[in-house]
Amino acid sequence: MSPTNCPTCGGSGYLVEEHGGALVARPCSCRIPDRATRLVEQASIPLRYRKGYTFDPFKPAHPTQEEALMLSRRFAEDYPVLPEGANGLLFLGPCGVGKTHLAVSILQEVVVRKGLPALFVDLNGLYREIRATYGRTGSEETEYDILNPLVESPLLLIDELGCVATPWAQDTLHYLVSQRYNEQRPTLCTSNYLDSPGPGETALDDRIGTRTRSRLMEMCQTVLMDGPDHRKR
């Protein structure tokens, strides 16, 4: 309900109450987002993905996409009761085949329908955020402050593996993956890079480092996806 139509506050958006002998204004419930919206915001799911990236509108255009949809639905249904070892999913394939769509759909099922905590992180944005902390002094945010919530999140979606392949980026990603590997925390990942790419293309382990790819191989079931680029359609 929008504030303008709210019968409780009359459209002001606030309620005035007596507290301790004084009048205090507090926000009306019409100004507080619904619980599902709050949970999605807390999960840091980008605004562009929040409504469109769910299972229902996903229409497979290739057999590998049908298989990926089935695996994704099963993961979301079973979570948090998952097998030991490979308790995550790694979506690999070219641009526009629905990797992020399915990974975010899992996250939204877990967060909205089950009310369980999870986090989304775009690696390119993460690297920029960490670099911005360098040179700061005092009590400002540190690299540890940024990475620790991602390490501790019960379920994490890492989007765009391999987007940056510098030694520093690989070391940062390795720390994040290794910490989650050690604690056996379920992790979802997406990447445009393949393990066995075609001629002239770069392999995933060359982008993220052999050590990180090795851990992800044990942590996640690899989900290969192919098909036409839905953005071009």
C-alpha positions as CSV (number, residue, x, y, z in Angstrom):
1,M,0.0,0.0,0.0
2,S,1.3,3.5,-0.9
3,P,1.4,6.2,1.8
4,T,-1.2,8.3,-0.2
5,N,-3.8,5.5,0.2
6,C,-3.0,4.5,3.7
7,P,-6.0,4.8,6.1
8,T,-3.8,4.5,9.2
9,C,-1.6,7.6,8.7
10,G,-3.9,9.4,6.2
11,G,-1.2,9.7,3.6
12,S,1.4,11.4,5.8
13,G,3.6,8.3,6.1
14,Y,4.1,8.9,9.9
15,L,2.2,8.2,13.1
16,V,2.4,10.5,16.1
17,E,2.4,8.7,19.4
18,E,3.0,9.6,23.0
19,H,6.1,8.1,24.5
20,G,7.4,9.1,27.9
21,G,5.2,12.1,28.1
22,A,6.3,13.4,24.8
23,L,4.9,13.2,21.3
24,V,7.1,11.0,19.0
25,A,6.7,10.5,15.2
26,R,7.5,7.0,13.8
27,P,7.2,5.7,10.3
28,C,3.8,4.1,9.4
29,S,3.9,0.5,8.2
30,C,3.0,1.7,4.7
31,R,6.5,3.2,4.5
32,I,8.2,-0.1,5.4
33,P,8.8,-2.4,2.5
34,D,7.2,-5.8,2.6
35,R,9.3,-8.6,4.1
36,A,10.2,-10.2,0.8
37,T,11.5,-6.9,-0.5
38,R,13.6,-6.4,2.6
39,L,15.1,-9.8,2.4
40,V,16.0,-9.4,-1.3
41,E,17.6,-6.1,-0.5
42,Q,19.6,-7.6,2.3
43,A,20.8,-10.3,-0.1
44,S,22.3,-7.5,-2.3
45,I,20.5,-8.8,-5.4
46,P,20.7,-6.1,-8.1
47,L,17.5,-4.3,-8.8
48,R,17.5,-5.4,-12.5
49,Y,17.4,-9.0,-11.4
50,R,14.8,-8.9,-8.6
51,K,11.6,-9.3,-10.6
52,G,12.6,-10.9,-13.9
53,Y,15.1,-13.5,-12.6
54,T,12.9,-16.2,-11.1
55,F,12.2,-19.7,-12.3
56,D,8.8,-19.1,-13.9
57,P,9.8,-16.8,-16.8
58,F,12.9,-18.9,-17.7
59,K,12.2,-20.6,-21.0
60,P,14.8,-23.1,-22.1
61,A,16.0,-22.7,-25.7
62,H,18.5,-25.6,-25.5
63,P,18.7,-29.1,-23.9
64,T,21.5,-27.9,-21.6
65,Q,19.2,-25.1,-20.4
66,E,16.5,-27.6,-19.5
67,E,19.0,-29.7,-17.5
68,A,20.3,-26.6,-15.8
69,L,16.7,-25.5,-14.9
70,M,16.0,-28.9,-13.4
71,L,19.2,-28.9,-11.3
72,S,18.5,-25.3,-10.1
73,R,15.0,-26.1,-9.0
74,R,16.2,-29.2,-7.2
75,F,18.9,-27.2,-5.4
76,A,16.5,-24.5,-4.3
77,E,14.0,-27.1,-3.1
78,D,16.5,-29.1,-1.1
79,Y,18.4,-26.2,0.4
80,P,19.7,-26.1,3.2
81,V,19.8,-29.9,3.3
82,L,22.5,-30.6,0.7
83,P,25.1,-33.4,0.1
84,E,28.6,-33.0,1.6
85,G,31.4,-32.1,-0.8
86,A,29.9,-30.7,-4.0
87,N,27.1,-28.7,-2.3
88,G,27.1,-25.8,-4.8
89,L,26.6,-25.2,-8.5
90,L,29.0,-23.7,-11.0
91,F,27.2,-22.4,-14.2
92,L,29.5,-22.2,-17.2
93,G,28.6,-21.1,-20.7
94,P,28.6,-18.2,-23.2
95,C,26.9,-14.9,-22.7
96,G,23.1,-14.7,-22.6
97,V,22.3,-18.4,-22.0
98,G,20.7,-17.8,-18.6
99,K,23.5,-18.6,-16.1
100,T,22.9,-15.6,-13.8
101,H,19.1,-15.9,-14.3
102,L,19.1,-19.4,-12.8
103,A,21.6,-18.7,-10.1
104,V,19.6,-15.6,-9.0
105,S,16.4,-17.6,-9.2
106,I,17.9,-20.1,-6.7
107,L,18.9,-17.2,-4.4
108,Q,15.4,-15.7,-4.5
109,E,13.7,-19.0,-3.8
110,V,16.0,-19.4,-0.7
111,V,15.6,-15.8,0.5
112,V,12.0,-15.1,-0.3
113,R,10.2,-18.4,0.0
114,K,12.3,-19.9,2.7
115,G,13.3,-16.7,4.5
116,L,16.9,-17.9,4.8
117,P,19.9,-15.5,4.5
118,A,22.1,-15.4,1.3
119,L,24.3,-12.9,-0.5
120,F,24.9,-12.0,-4.2
121,V,28.3,-10.5,-5.2
122,D,29.4,-9.4,-8.6
123,L,33.2,-9.9,-8.8
124,N,33.9,-6.8,-10.8
125,G,32.1,-4.6,-8.3
126,L,33.8,-6.4,-5.4
127,Y,37.2,-5.8,-6.8
128,R,36.4,-2.1,-7.3
129,E,35.1,-1.8,-3.7
130,I,38.2,-3.4,-2.2
131,R,40.6,-1.3,-4.2
132,A,38.7,1.8,-3.0
133,T,39.8,0.9,0.6
134,Y,43.5,1.0,-0.1
135,G,45.2,4.0,1.4
136,R,42.5,4.7,3.9
137,T,43.4,5.2,7.5
138,G,41.5,5.2,10.8
139,S,38.2,3.5,11.3
140,E,37.1,3.4,7.7
141,E,36.0,0.1,6.0
142,T,38.8,-2.3,5.3
143,E,39.3,-5.2,2.8
144,Y,38.5,-7.6,5.7
145,D,35.2,-5.8,6.4
146,I,34.1,-6.3,2.8
147,L,35.1,-9.9,2.4
148,N,34.1,-11.3,5.8
149,P,30.3,-11.1,5.2
150,L,30.9,-13.0,2.0
151,V,33.0,-15.6,3.7
152,E,30.4,-16.1,6.5
153,S,27.2,-16.0,4.4
154,P,25.4,-19.4,4.6
155,L,24.8,-19.2,0.8
156,L,26.8,-17.0,-1.6
157,L,26.3,-16.4,-5.3
158,I,29.6,-15.2,-7.0
159,D,28.8,-13.8,-10.4
160,E,31.2,-13.4,-13.3
161,L,34.1,-15.6,-12.3
162,G,37.2,-14.6,-14.3
163,C,36.0,-11.1,-15.2
164,V,39.4,-9.9,-13.9
165,A,42.5,-12.1,-14.2
166,T,45.3,-10.1,-12.6
167,P,47.4,-11.9,-9.9
168,W,45.8,-9.6,-7.2
169,A,42.3,-10.5,-8.4
170,Q,43.1,-14.2,-8.5
171,D,44.5,-14.0,-4.9
172,T,41.5,-12.2,-3.6
173,L,39.1,-14.7,-5.2
174,H,41.2,-17.6,-3.9
175,Y,41.0,-16.3,-0.4
176,L,37.2,-16.0,-0.6
177,V,36.7,-19.5,-2.2
178,S,39.2,-21.2,0.1
179,Q,37.6,-19.8,3.2
180,R,34.2,-21.1,2.1
181,Y,35.7,-24.4,1.0
182,N,37.2,-24.9,4.4
183,E,33.8,-24.3,6.1
184,Q,31.9,-26.3,3.5
185,R,29.5,-23.4,2.8
186,P,27.3,-23.8,-0.2
187,T,28.4,-21.6,-3.1
188,L,26.8,-20.7,-6.5
189,C,29.1,-19.3,-9.2
190,T,28.7,-18.2,-12.8
191,S,31.3,-17.7,-15.6
192,N,31.6,-17.1,-19.3
193,Y,34.8,-19.1,-19.4
194,L,34.9,-22.9,-20.0
195,D,37.3,-25.6,-18.7
196,S,37.9,-26.8,-22.3
197,P,37.4,-23.7,-24.5
198,G,37.7,-23.5,-28.3
199,P,40.7,-22.4,-30.2
200,G,41.9,-18.9,-29.3
201,E,39.7,-18.8,-26.1
202,T,40.9,-18.7,-22.5
203,A,40.3,-21.5,-20.1
204,L,38.6,-20.9,-16.8
205,D,41.6,-21.9,-14.7
206,D,43.8,-19.5,-16.6
207,R,41.4,-16.7,-15.5
208,I,40.8,-17.6,-11.9
209,G,43.9,-19.7,-11.1
210,T,44.4,-23.4,-11.0
211,R,44.2,-23.6,-7.1
212,T,40.8,-21.9,-7.1
213,R,39.4,-24.0,-10.0
214,S,40.6,-27.1,-8.1
215,R,38.6,-26.1,-5.0
216,L,35.5,-25.2,-7.0
217,M,35.6,-28.6,-8.7
218,E,35.2,-30.2,-5.3
219,M,32.8,-27.6,-4.0
220,C,30.4,-27.3,-6.9
221,Q,28.7,-29.4,-9.5
222,T,29.6,-28.0,-12.9
223,V,26.5,-27.0,-15.0
224,L,27.3,-26.5,-18.7
225,M,24.9,-24.3,-20.6
226,D,24.6,-23.5,-24.3
227,G,22.2,-22.0,-26.7
228,P,21.4,-18.6,-28.4
229,D,22.0,-15.3,-26.6
230,H,18.6,-14.4,-25.2
231,R,19.6,-10.7,-25.1
232,K,20.0,-10.8,-28.9
233,R,16.6,-12.5,-29.3
